[in-house]
Amino acid sequence: MKKIKEWLSGLSFRTGVVVLLMCVPLYVMSAVQFMLPISVEAKGVLWVVLFGLAKTAQYGGLTILGVDGYRRLKLQVASWRNKKQK
């Protein structure tokens, strides 16, 4: 497990942001699939798979970013919001 964490933290900031952003459409798909005209069992399986992938993308992205990358991301989002408001 430690080896995987070290490998993930060695990836770039940009990769971390992309992986972290992938959790958004996966969360949306895990919720929207309940509106599909399929059996309840299939909906349950789809939800487990999609929600699991979303959580994996979320925690994987945070692991890649690390503490410093997360702070950097927060600063970039804050500066983007300030530019947008002006």
Order of alpha helices (4+ residues) and beta strands (2+ residues): alpha-alpha-alpha-alpha
